[in-house]
Each structure stands twice: as structure tokens, then as C-alpha cells.
């Protein structure tokens, strides 16, 4: 019996080493897989969302400044009176005097697109439970900022975002392609509320909704900065532009 004891101990030790090694390897692989999944979510969803939040924050803030300095009007947005006027504009107009209005609308459509993507693909996103809840709550605040005063209707916002995204090619419409869509009256009509938002803002109407959208964008961006990491997006952008933060 004494002969078998060392063998049993050796076998038990070997088995223990195998089990411990397997557990440690499995945990390491699980952590690596989780890290890779987080990087994928950041790259495919959260970083693009953060980018267009910053772009919209900067553009809306700039428009408010122009309205304040322009006696209650932002002339750069007012080269047409109505969204329907775009159908008769040439390509040169979209790349010239109309560029500020159309690019502002385009940036907001891009933002709606990525907020819609996050909602649609939510089952595939792996965030902490608390982060999930807060992300959706803060996105809703942004939606409400653009909805206020019967502006861009809640159900219209994701529709605008979806129309901007080419799923088969896995990309957004380019600015040029967006302009071509707006030249088609039947397609443009689905963007009319978005265009009206900027035309009304350019006329100095309902500026409080712009302020609300800015506050919501800032709050969501700060949250994403914490989740994704990599600095303070809006602060860094404002400093790069040489603009004092609000």
C-alpha cells in the first residue's frame, strides 16, 4: 500500500495542476474575448456615436453664436426659405452657399443613424447593466432635445438615421450622396423636419430646444468618454478650435 501512496499523490498533484491550468487559461481567454468584444463595440458603435455627438455639439454651439451675433438670425442657414426649395437647387449650390444648412442637417442625420444602430443592435452590445440603462436614458434626452416644440418627431429621428445608412455596404451615405437624395422631392420629404429644424433655428426660433439638445449631447458625450476612455471629447475639440468651454 505504501508503494501506491506516492503514485496516488503524484497523480492527484498532476490532476490538480491540469485543473488549475485549465481554469486559469479559460479565465484568461474569457477576459481576452471580453476585451475584444468591448473593443468591437467601441469601434463599431460607441466611438462613431461619440464622434457625431461632438460634431453636432460644435455645430449647434456655433449656430447659436451666429444667431446671437447676427441680430437673432444665422444668415448662413437661410439661403432658402423652405425644405421644398432644395429640389430645384444645383449641385453647385449644395457645395456653395447651401453647404452650411445641408452639412448641419447631414451631421445630425449621422447622429440619428448611430443612435438608431445602438438601439437596433442592443442585444449584441455587452455593457455593464448600469451602463446599458444610462446609455439609453441619455440617448433619449438627446432625442427629446431635437423633438421639443414639435420639431423632429421621435419616430422620425431613427427613420432619418436608417435612410442615411447603406446596410449592404455597411456605410453611411456620403455628403454628396445625401445632397443627391435631397434633390429628389419624393426622398427629400422624409428629411423635411430635420431641414426645418435648422431653418427655424437660423431664423432665431425656439432656441431653447437647441440649448436643451446641447446639454443632452454634453451629458451623453461625457458618459461615453468614461465608458470608452481616451479623454474628454468635447473639451479637447473646443481647445483644439481655440474656443472657451461653456
TADA-V939622 format. One record per residue. N is the residue number from 1. OMEGA is omega in degrees with one decimal (NA if undefined). NEAR is the number of other ideal C-beta (glycine too) atoms within 10 Angstrom. Layout:
<<N & OMEGA & NEAR> <N & OMEGA & NEAR>>
This chain:
<<1 & -179.8 & 5> <2 & -179.6 & 5> <3 & -175.4 & 6> <4 & -176.1 & 9> <5 & 178.5 & 9> <6 & 179.8 & 9> <7 & 179.0 & 9> <8 & 179.1 & 10> <9 & 179.9 & 10> <10 & 179.3 & 10> <11 & 179.5 & 11> <12 & 178.5 & 10> <13 & 179.7 & 10> <14 & 179.5 & 10> <15 & 178.5 & 10> <16 & 179.2 & 10> <17 & 179.0 & 10> <18 & -178.5 & 10> <19 & -179.7 & 10> <20 & 179.3 & 10> <21 & 179.7 & 10> <22 & -179.7 & 10> <23 & -179.2 & 10> <24 & 178.8 & 10> <25 & 179.6 & 10> <26 & 179.1 & 10> <27 & 179.4 & 10> <28 & 178.3 & 10> <29 & 178.6 & 10> <30 & 178.3 & 10> <31 & 179.1 & 10> <32 & 179.0 & 10> <33 & 178.3 & 10> <34 & 178.5 & 11> <35 & 178.9 & 10> <36 & 178.9 & 10> <37 & 177.7 & 13> <38 & 178.1 & 16> <39 & 178.1 & 12> <40 & 179.5 & 13> <41 & 178.6 & 19> <42 & -175.7 & 18> <43 & -173.3 & 11> <44 & -173.5 & 17> <45 & -167.4 & 22> <46 & 178.6 & 19> <47 & 174.5 & 16> <48 & 177.2 & 18> <49 & 180.0 & 25> <50 & 178.8 & 22> <51 & -175.7 & 16> <52 & 169.4 & 20> <53 & -179.9 & 26> <54 & -179.5 & 22> <55 & 179.7 & 19> <56 & 177.4 & 23> <57 & -177.9 & 25> <58 & -178.0 & 17> <59 & -179.9 & 18> <60 & 178.6 & 22> <61 & 178.2 & 20> <62 & 179.4 & 16> <63 & 177.6 & 20> <64 & 178.2 & 18> <65 & 179.6 & 12> <66 & 177.3 & 17> <67 & -179.4 & 21> <68 & -178.6 & 12> <69 & -176.9 & 10> <70 & 178.5 & 14> <71 & 175.4 & 8> <72 & 179.6 & 12> <73 & 171.4 & 15> <74 & -173.2 & 24> <75 & -177.3 & 13> <76 & 179.6 & 17> <77 & -165.2 & 23> <78 & 176.1 & 16> <79 & 169.7 & 18> <80 & -179.7 & 18> <81 & -175.6 & 9> <82 & 178.8 & 10> <83 & -178.6 & 22> <84 & 179.7 & 13> <85 & -176.5 & 14> <86 & -175.6 & 24> <87 & -177.6 & 14> <88 & -176.6 & 10> <89 & 178.5 & 18> <90 & 176.3 & 10> <91 & 179.9 & 11> <92 & -180.0 & 9> <93 & -179.2 & 18> <94 & 179.6 & 21> <95 & -178.7 & 13> <96 & -173.2 & 12> <97 & 178.9 & 15> <98 & -171.7 & 21> <99 & -176.3 & 16> <100 & 177.7 & 21> <101 & -174.0 & 22> <102 & 179.1 & 24> <103 & 175.7 & 17> <104 & 178.7 & 25> <105 & -179.2 & 24> <106 & -179.6 & 24> <107 & 178.5 & 19> <108 & 175.7 & 27> <109 & 176.7 & 23> <110 & 177.5 & 24> <111 & 177.5 & 28> <112 & -179.4 & 26> <113 & -176.2 & 23> <114 & 172.6 & 24> <115 & 177.5 & 24> <116 & 178.8 & 19> <117 & 179.3 & 20> <118 & -179.6 & 19> <119 & -176.5 & 15> <120 & -176.3 & 12> <121 & -176.4 & 12> <122 & -178.9 & 13> <123 & -177.4 & 6> <124 & -179.8 & 11> <125 & -179.1 & 19> <126 & 174.7 & 12> <127 & 174.2 & 16> <128 & -177.2 & 10> <129 & -179.1 & 7> <130 & 178.1 & 8> <131 & 177.6 & 15> <132 & -176.9 & 13> <133 & -177.1 & 11> <134 & 178.8 & 17> <135 & -177.9 & 24> <136 & 178.0 & 13> <137 & -178.3 & 12> <138 & 174.9 & 19> <139 & 177.4 & 21> <140 & 177.5 & 16> <141 & 177.4 & 15> <142 & 176.6 & 26> <143 & -177.7 & 19> <144 & 177.0 & 14> <145 & 178.7 & 22> <146 & -179.3 & 27> <147 & -171.1 & 21> <148 & -179.0 & 16> <149 & 178.0 & 11> <150 & -177.2 & 9> <151 & 179.7 & 21> <152 & -171.5 & 25> <153 & -173.5 & 13> <154 & -178.6 & 11> <155 & 179.4 & 8> <156 & -176.0 & 18> <157 & 177.2 & 24> <158 & 176.7 & 17> <159 & 176.0 & 15> <160 & 179.2 & 23> <161 & 180.0 & 22> <162 & 179.8 & 15> <163 & -178.8 & 17> <164 & -171.9 & 23> <165 & 176.5 & 18> <166 & -174.0 & 12> <167 & -178.9 & 8> <168 & 179.5 & 5> <169 & 178.4 & 8> <170 & 179.8 & 8> <171 & 173.4 & 11> <172 & 167.1 & 19> <173 & 172.4 & 19> <174 & 177.5 & 11> <175 & 179.6 & 16> <176 & 178.7 & 10> <177 & 177.1 & 14> <178 & 178.2 & 20> <179 & 179.3 & 21> <180 & 175.8 & 14> <181 & -177.3 & 17> <182 & 177.3 & 23> <183 & 178.0 & 16> <184 & -175.1 & 11> <185 & -177.7 & 12> <186 & 177.9 & 8> <187 & -177.0 & 13> <188 & -174.3 & 16> <189 & 180.0 & 13> <190 & 176.7 & 14> <191 & -173.3 & 25> <192 & -179.8 & 17> <193 & 176.9 & 19> <194 & 179.2 & 22> <195 & 179.2 & 24> <196 & 178.2 & 16> <197 & -178.0 & 24> <198 & 175.5 & 24> <199 & 178.6 & 22> <200 & 178.1 & 17> <201 & 178.1 & 24> <202 & 177.7 & 23> <203 & 178.6 & 15> <204 & -178.9 & 15> <205 & 171.0 & 16> <206 & -177.8 & 16> <207 & 179.6 & 15> <208 & 178.4 & 9> <209 & 175.5 & 21> <210 & 176.5 & 23> <211 & 179.3 & 16> <212 & 178.2 & 19> <213 & 179.0 & 27> <214 & -179.9 & 19> <215 & -180.0 & 15> <216 & 178.3 & 21> <217 & 179.3 & 26> <218 & -178.7 & 20> <219 & 179.5 & 16> <220 & 179.4 & 24> <221 & 178.1 & 24> <222 & 177.4 & 15> <223 & -179.9 & 17> <224 & 175.7 & 23> <225 & 179.3 & 18> <226 & -177.6 & 11> <227 & -175.3 & 16> <228 & -175.7 & 19> <229 & 176.2 & 8> <230 & 174.3 & 11> <231 & -179.7 & 8> <232 & -170.1 & 14> <233 & -176.3 & 20> <234 & 178.9 & 21> <235 & 179.6 & 14> <236 & 179.7 & 13> <237 & 179.9 & 16> <238 & 178.4 & 18> <239 & 178.9 & 12> <240 & 179.0 & 8> <241 & -178.8 & 10> <242 & -176.7 & 6> <243 & 177.8 & 13> <244 & 179.4 & 7> <245 & 176.9 & 11> <246 & NA & 12>>
